[in-house]
Amino acid sequence: MKTIASIAALIIAIAIFATPAHRTIAAPTASPAITITSVSALNLATNTWTTTLSTGDTLNVELRALNGAGAPHIGAISNFVDQGWLPILGYYGFATFDQNGRHFYAHR
């Protein structure tokens, strides 16, 4: 029983002394805003608008009947979430964002 207690004490001591001191740095107050720089006309074959972002990315914004969002506009967007892409698995990189109180869904 003493061996288990001594091993536990040794592990705790190693953990305390091996942990480096961390400096606290304040989080950035604001990140650069992403904006839509261009919007195409609605493509009736795919029901999407092609938009270009200030980052250089091109997204196909979906027309969704139930959200009543309509077309995105040139200007700032918020709550942008890019979920990445894995073309090998057929995952094309979906993204969501808000603009003027409306929520949009897009893909690459």
N, C-alpha and C positions, 0 to 999 in steps of 0.2 A: 504494500500500500504506500510505503514511503517512496518507492521508486516512481510511482505514478505522480505523486505530489511534487517530487523534485523535478520530474520531466515537465510538468505543467508550469512550475515556477520558472524553469529555464526558458520555455517557449515564450512566456509572458515577458521575461527580461529581455530576450532577443527582440521581441516585437516593439518594446518601448524604446530601446536604444537604436534599433535599425531604422526606425521611421525618421526620415529627414524633416527638418523644420520647413514649413511652407510659408512663403510670403503671401500676404493677402493683397490682391490687386483688384481695384474697383472694376466692375463690368463696364464696357463701353456704353455711353448714354444713348447713342443712336447709331444705327447702321445705315449705309446708303440706301435710299429708297429705290425700289425697282419700278420702272414705268413702262407703259406700253407706248412704243414709238410709231407703230403703224397697225392698221386693221384693214383687212380686205373685205370685199363684199361677201355675203353668205354664199358658200358653195352648196348648191342644192343637191348635188350628188352625194356629198358626205355630211351635210347639215353641220358644217363647221365654218368658223371664221379663222383665217390665218392671221395671227398676230406676231409681231416682232417685239421683243422686250429690249430694254436698255442694256441688258447683259449680252445681247447678240443672239440669244436663243429664239427659235421660232416655235410657237405652239399653235395647235389647232384647237380652238375653243369650241366646245360642243354647244349646240342649240338644244336646250332642255325645256320641254313644254311645261313642266310642273313648277319650275322655279320662277318663271316669268322674267328672267333676267334680261332678255333681249341681247343686243350686241354689246360687246365691250367697247370702251371709248379710249382714245389716246389720252394718256395721263397716268397719274400715280395709282398703284395698286397696294393692297395691304394683305397681311396674313398669307403670303406666298409660300406654298409648300410644294417642293419638287421631290417626288418620290424616286428619282433616279431611273435607270433603265438597264435592262439585261437582254440584249437582242437575241442571244443564244436561246434563251428560254421563252422567247416570244413576248416579253414584257416591254412595252414601249415607252415607259416613262410618263406616268400620269402626274398632273399637277393641279392644284386648286389655288384660288386666290379670291379676294374680295375687292369690289370696286363700287363705290357709291352705295354701300349697303346691300349689294347683291353678291351672291356667291357663284363663281364660275368654275367649271370643270374643263380640263384641257389635256391633250396628249401630244406627244411629238410625232 
